[in-house]
Amino acid sequence: MNGYRGFARWRLLRWCDHNDIRYIFGLARNPVLERAAAEYQSQVATAYAQDGQTHRVFGTLSYAAGTWDRPRRVIVKAEHLSGPRGGKANPRFVVTNLAGDARTLYEDVYCQRGEMENRIKEQQLGLFADRTSCHRYVANQFRVLLAAVSYVLVDHIRRTALVGTELSHAQVSTLRLRLFRVGGLVVTSVRRVVVRLSSGYPWAGLFAHAAAILGRARPVVNSG
């Protein structure tokens, strides 16, 4: 489990430990933690004073908040940021029962939560997952599910039809604006469907490229 500091509650931590659930949660700064991490923070402050650059080091503490049932492993990221006004200290703390190097756990495991939050934000801003104004819970849940399904489809286009293009890492809102919300004329006949786009449409080549790749895709048939 990977979560921000609101999850670092003793009941959840104890439940995870008792059920062999691995977790890494953010931990709010407090004077006790800051005193325990003072040596690490002093190191980066000294390094910053020498060259004026941002420095960070990682370490591990054993810590128990007043409500916890026992001490737990806390990873410290001691950092001093550079800046025009002399920089500032920027310590961070996470609590975990995972084994491994402190820096690796913080950067490669805990910080990946931010990427997950970016994807949630894409659904909210680009696909309206936050439009839950219905008076019934089921209706709101259905709206969220529609946004999730829409995101899966858009991400499929991004990962397959747009690989190697300038939109291969574009956000959903950009894809909607440049590829989906395009005025055109659809002409159908017995044997084909023709989409006629405006000659002034600047992304016509990219649209045709993505359409061609998607058109070549074949569904996977489960013979079982």
MIMARVO-806932 format. One record per atom (N, C-alpha, C): x negated, y negated, z. Coordinates in steps of 0.1 Angstrom, whole numbers, padded with zeros to 4 digits, always signed. Example, Ala and Ser with C-alpha at 12.3 -4.5 7.8 and 13.67 -1.06 7.14 Angstrom:
-0132+0057+0078-0123+0045+0078-0132+0033+0078-0128+0022+0071-0137+0011+0071-0129+0000+0079
***
This chain:
-0008+0012+0000+0000+0000+0000-0009-0012+0000-0005-0022-0008-0013-0034-0009-0003-0046-0008-0005-0055+0002+0004-0066+0004-0002-0078+0011+0005-0089+0010+0000-0101+0017+0002-0100+0032-0002-0111+0039-0003-0110+0053+0010-0108+0060+0021-0110+0054+0034-0108+0060+0037-0093+0063+0029-0084+0057+0031-0070+0060+0023-0065+0072+0013-0073+0077+0004-0068+0087+0012-0069+0101+0022-0061+0102+0030-0060+0115+0027-0046+0121+0026-0046+0134+0022-0034+0141+0030-0022+0138+0044-0024+0137+0052-0012+0134+0049-0006+0121+0047-0014+0111+0043-0009+0097+0029-0003+0098+0020-0009+0104+0006-0004+0105+0006+0010+0112+0013+0011+0123+0014+0023+0130+0021+0034+0122+0032+0031+0115+0039+0040+0107+0030+0046+0096+0022+0037+0089+0013+0041+0079+0002+0050+0084-0003+0047+0096-0014+0055+0102-0008+0069+0105+0004+0070+0111+0010+0082+0115+0014+0091+0103+0016+0085+0092+0021+0092+0080+0010+0093+0069-0002+0090+0073-0014+0092+0064-0012+0083+0051-0006+0071+0053-0005+0062+0042-0016+0052+0042-0023+0051+0030-0034+0042+0029-0029+0028+0027-0035+0018+0033-0030+0004+0031-0041-0006+0032-0039-0018+0026-0048-0029+0027-0039-0041+0027-0038-0049+0038-0029-0060+0039-0037-0073+0043-0033-0084+0038-0039-0096+0042-0036-0099+0057-0044-0107+0063-0043-0109+0077-0045-0124+0080-0035-0130+0087-0036-0145+0089-0048-0149+0098-0054-0160+0094-0065-0165+0102-0060-0169+0116-0069-0167+0126-0066-0172+0139-0080-0174+0146-0080-0181+0157-0093-0184+0164-0101-0172+0168-0094-0161+0172-0102-0149+0176-0109-0143+0164-0103-0142+0152-0109-0137+0140-0120-0146+0136-0118-0159+0136-0128-0169+0132-0140-0168+0140-0138-0167+0153-0150-0165+0162-0158-0152+0159-0150-0141+0157-0157-0129+0154-0164-0129+0141-0160-0137+0131-0166-0138+0118-0176-0150+0117-0179-0157+0129-0187-0169+0128-0201-0166+0123-0207-0154+0126-0220-0151+0120-0220-0151+0105-0210-0144+0100-0209-0144+0085-0207-0157+0079-0199-0165+0085-0196-0179+0080-0208-0188+0081-0216-0186+0091-0228-0194+0093-0238-0191+0082-0238-0178+0077-0248-0174+0066-0244-0182+0054-0231-0183+0050-0228-0189+0037-0229-0204+0039-0226-0209+0051-0228-0224+0053-0242-0228+0051-0251-0220+0056-0266-0223+0055-0270-0222+0040-0265-0212+0033-0269-0211+0019-0263-0222+0011-0251-0227+0014-0245-0238+0007-0253-0251+0010-0258-0253+0022-0266-0265+0026-0279-0265+0018-0284-0254+0014-0297-0253+0006-0295-0256-0008-0284-0252-0015-0283-0254-0029-0270-0261-0034-0261-0263-0025-0248-0269-0029-0239-0261-0037-0242-0248-0038-0233-0239-0046-0224-0231-0036-0213-0225-0043-0204-0216-0035-0211-0203-0032-0209-0199-0019-0215-0186-0015-0205-0178-0007-0206-0165-0008-0197-0156-0001-0204-0144+0004-0201-0138+0015-0206-0126+0020-0194-0118+0026-0196-0105+0027-0185-0096+0032-0190-0088+0044-0181-0086+0053-0184-0078+0065-0172-0071+0070-0174-0063+0081-0163-0055+0087-0163-0058+0102-0151-0059+0107-0149-0061+0122-0139-0050+0127-0140-0048+0140-0129-0041+0147-0121-0050+0154-0108-0051+0151-0099-0061+0157-0085-0055+0160-0080-0061+0171-0066-0057+0175-0058-0070+0179-0048-0073+0172-0039-0084+0176-0032-0080+0189-0026-0089+0196-0020-0086+0209-0009-0076+0209-0002-0076+0197+0009-0066+0196+0006-0053+0190-0007-0051+0186-0011-0039+0180-0013-0028+0190-0011-0015+0186-0013-0004+0195-0028+0000+0197-0036-0005+0188-0051-0001+0188-0059-0010+0179-0072-0011+0180-0080-0018+0171-0080-0012+0157-0082-0020+0147-0082-0015+0133-0093-0022+0125-0097-0016+0114-0108-0022+0106-0103-0034+0099-0110-0045+0100-0107-0057+0093-0119-0061+0085-0116-0064+0072-0127-0069+0063-0127-0084+0063-0139-0089+0064-0141-0104+0064-0147-0108+0050-0141-0118+0044-0147-0125+0033-0151-0139+0038-0164-0141+0041-0168-0154+0046-0173-0161+0033-0167-0173+0031-0170-0181+0019-0171-0196+0022-0181-0202+0016-0182-0217+0017-0181-0222+0002-0171-0230+0000-0168-0235-0014-0176-0248-0016-0181-0249-0028-0188-0262-0032-0177-0272-0036-0180-0285-0035-0171-0295-0038-0177-0309-0038-0170-0319-0044-0176-0332-0044-0177-0339-0030-0169-0334-0021-0169-0340-0007-0176-0331+0003-0185-0323-0001-0193-0315+0008-0188-0301+0009-0178-0297+0002-0173-0283+0002-0166-0280+0015-0162-0268+0017-0154-0264+0029-0155-0249+0031-0153-0245+0043-0152-0231+0047-0139-0225+0042-0140-0212+0037-0128-0206+0032-0128-0191+0035-0127-0188+0048-0127-0174+0052-0114-0167+0050-0115-0154+0047-0103-0146+0045-0104-0132+0052-0093-0127+0056-0093-0114+0064-0083-0105+0058-0086-0092+0058-0077-0081+0054-0078-0070+0064-0067-0063+0067-0068-0051+0076-0065-0039+0067-0073-0028+0070-0071-0017+0061-0075-0004+0069-0070+0007+0064-0075+0020+0069-0082+0028+0058-0086+0021+0047-0093+0027+0036-0108+0027+0039-0115+0037+0035-0129+0038+0036-0136+0032+0024-0148+0027+0026-0155+0022+0014-0162+0009+0017-0169+0004+0007-0176-0009+0008-0166-0021+0010-0169-0030+0019-0160-0041+0022-0158-0050+0009-0168-0053+0002-0167-0062-0010-0158-0055-0020-0161-0042-0023-0154-0035-0033-0139-0034-0029-0136-0031-0017-0122-0030-0013-0115-0044-0014-0122-0054-0011-0115-0068-0012-0113-0072-0026-0124-0071-0034-0123-0076-0048-0116-0067-0058-0118-0054-0056-0113-0045-0066-0100-0038-0062-0096-0039-0049-0084-0033-0045-0074-0044-0040-0078-0051-0030-0069-0061-0024-0065-0072-0034-0075-0077-0041-0072-0089-0050-0064-0085-0062-0063-0072-0065-0054-0068-0076-0040-0071-0074-0036-0073-0061-0023-0077-0058-0019-0090-0065-0028-0099-0067-0025-0111-0074-0021-0109-0088-0027-0099-0094-0023-0095-0108-0009-0090-0108-0005-0082-0098+0008-0077-0098+0018-0089-0096+0015-0098-0088+0023-0110-0086+0025-0118-0098+0014-0118-0107+0015-0125-0119+0026-0119-0128+0026-0106-0128+0036-0099-0137+0050-0101-0132+0052-0102-0118+0065-0105-0113+0069-0119-0117+0060-0128-0116+0062-0142-0120+0066-0143-0135+0060-0135-0143+0063-0135-0157+0078-0131-0159+0083-0121-0152+0097-0118-0153+0106-0129-0148+0102-0136-0138+0110-0146-0132+0111-0158-0141+0100-0163-0146+0099-0175-0154+0102-0172-0169+0098-0161-0174+0100-0158-0189+0112-0150-0192+0117-0142-0183+0129-0133-0186+0140-0135-0175+0139-0146-0167+0150-0150-0159+0154-0139-0149+0145-0132-0143+0148-0122-0132+0153-0129-0120+0151-0142-0118+0155-0149-0106+0170-0154-0107+0177-0151-0118+0191-0155-0120+0200-0145-0113+0201-0146-0100+0209-0137-0092+0220-0144-0085+0228-0151-0093+0239-0160-0087+0252-0153-0086+0253-0141-0089+0266-0134-0088+0270-0132-0074+0282-0130-0071+0287-0128-0057+0286-0114-0052+0283-0104-0061+0282-0090-0058+0267-0086-0059+0263-0078-0049+0249-0073-0049+0246-0064-0062+0255-0055-0065+0253-0046-0077+0251-0054-0090+0259-0065-0091+0257-0073-0103+0244-0080-0104+0239-0085-0093+0226-0091-0092+0215-0081-0094+0217-0069-0089+0207-0058-0091+0206-0055-0105+0218-0054-0112+0218-0051-0126+0210-0061-0134+0212-0074-0131+0205-0085-0138+0190-0083-0136+0185-0080-0124+0171-0078-0122+0166-0066-0130+0174-0055-0131+0170-0043-0139+0169-0047-0154+0178-0055-0159+0178-0060-0173+0165-0067-0175+0161-0076-0166+0149-0083-0168+0137-0074-0167+0137-0064-0159+0126-0054-0158+0125-0046-0171+0136-0042-0177+0136-0034-0189+0131-0043-0201+0135-0056-0201+0130-0065-0211+0115-0067-0210+0110-0068-0198+0096-0069-0196+0088-0057-0202+0093-0045-0199+0087-0033-0204+0086-0034-0220+0097-0038-0226+0097-0039-0241+0087-0050-0246+0087-0061-0239+0078-0072-0244+0064-0068-0241+0061-0062-0230+0047-0057-0227+0043-0046-0237+0052-0038-0241+0049-0028-0252+0044-0035-0265+0051-0045-0269+0047-0053-0281+0034-0059-0279+0031-0065-0267+0019-0071-0264+0007-0061-0265+0009-0049-0259-0002-0039-0258-0004-0031-0271+0006-0031-0280+0005-0023-0292+0004-0032-0305+0014-0040-0307+0015-0048-0319+0006-0060-0319+0002-0065-0308-0006-0077-0307-0020-0075-0303-0025-0063-0302-0039-0060-0299-0048-0067-0309-0058-0074-0304-0068-0080-0313-0063-0093-0319-0051-0098-0316-0047-0111-0321-0048-0121-0310-0045-0134-0313-0046-0145-0304-0036-0144-0293-0026-0136-0295-0015-0135-0285-0016-0122-0277-0027-0115-0278-0029-0102-0271-0028-0103-0256-0031-0115-0250-0029-0117-0236-0020-0128-0232-0011-0132-0242-0002-0143-0240+0009-0139-0229+0014-0149-0222+0024-0146-0213+0038-0145-0220+0048-0139-0213+0061-0136-0219+0067-0149-0225+0066-0160-0217+0072-0173-0222+0066-0177-0235+0053-0175-0237+0046-0179-0250+0051-0169-0261+0053-0157-0258+0057-0147-0268+0072-0150-0272+0080-0154-0263+0094-0157-0266+0094-0170-0275+0086-0179-0272+0086-0192-0280+0081-0190-0294+0070-0182-0296+0063-0181-0309+0068-0169-0317+0073-0159-0311+0077-0147-0319+0091-0144-0319+0098-0147-0308+0112-0142-0306+0122-0153-0309+0120-0165-0305+0130-0175-0307+0126-0183-0321+0128-0175-0331+0125-0180-0345+0137-0180-0353+0140-0191-0359+0152-0192-0368+0148-0184-0381+0158-0177-0386+0156-0169-0399+0169-0165-0405+0168-0159-0417+0179-0154-0424+0178-0139-0425+0187-0132-0420+0187-0117-0421+0196-0113-0433+0190-0106-0442+0197-0101-0454+0197-0086-0454+0209-0080-0454+0209-0065-0454+0215-0060-0467+0210-0048-0470+0215-0041-0482+0216-0027-0478+0220-0018-0488+0222-0004-0485+0208+0002-0481+0197-0002-0486+0185+0005-0484+0175-0003-0476+0177-0015-0473+0167-0023-0465+0173-0035-0458+0165-0040-0448+0169-0052-0441+0157-0062-0443+0160-0074-0448+0150-0084-0451+0152-0096-0441+0141-0100-0435+0142-0111-0426+0134-0123-0433+0141-0133-0437+0135-0145-0444+0133-0156-0433+0120-0159-0432+0116-0169-0422+0113-0182-0430+0114-0193-0423+0111-0206-0429+0096-0207-0433+0094-0213-0445+0080-0214-0450+0072-0223-0440+0078-0231-0432+0071-0239-0422+0068-0233-0409+0072-0220-0408+0070-0213-0395+0055-0209-0394+0048-0215-0384+0033-0214-0384+0028-0200-0380+0037-0192-0374+0032-0178-0369+0038-0167-0378+0041-0170-0391+0046-0160-0400+0037-0149-0402+0024-0151-0403+0014-0140-0405+0014-0131-0393+0014-0137-0381+0013-0129-0369+0026-0121-0367+0037-0127-0370+0050-0120-0369+0050-0108-0379+0046-0110-0391+0046-0099-0401+0036-0088-0396+0025-0092-0391+0015-0082-0386+0021-0074-0375+0028-0080-0365+0034-0073-0354+0045-0064-0359+0053-0069-0368+0065-0061-0373+0060-0049-0381+0049-0051-0388+0043-0039-0396+0039-0028-0387+0032-0032-0376+0027-0022-0366+0038-0015-0359+0048-0022-0355+0060-0016-0349+0068-0008-0358+0068-0011-0371+0075-0003-0381+0068+0010-0384+0055+0010-0382+0048+0023-0384+0049+0033-0373+0053+0028-0361+0054+0036-0349+0065+0047-0351+0062+0059-0346+0072+0070-0347+0076+0074-0333+0088+0077-0331+0092+0082-0318+0086+0096-0315+0083+0098-0302+0078+0111-0298+0090+0120-0295+0090+0131-0302+0101+0141-0300+0096+0152-0291+0104+0154-0281+0101+0165-0271+0107+0178-0276+0098+0187-0280+0103+0200-0286+0108+0209-0275+0105+0206-0262+0110+0215-0252+0124+0212-0248
***
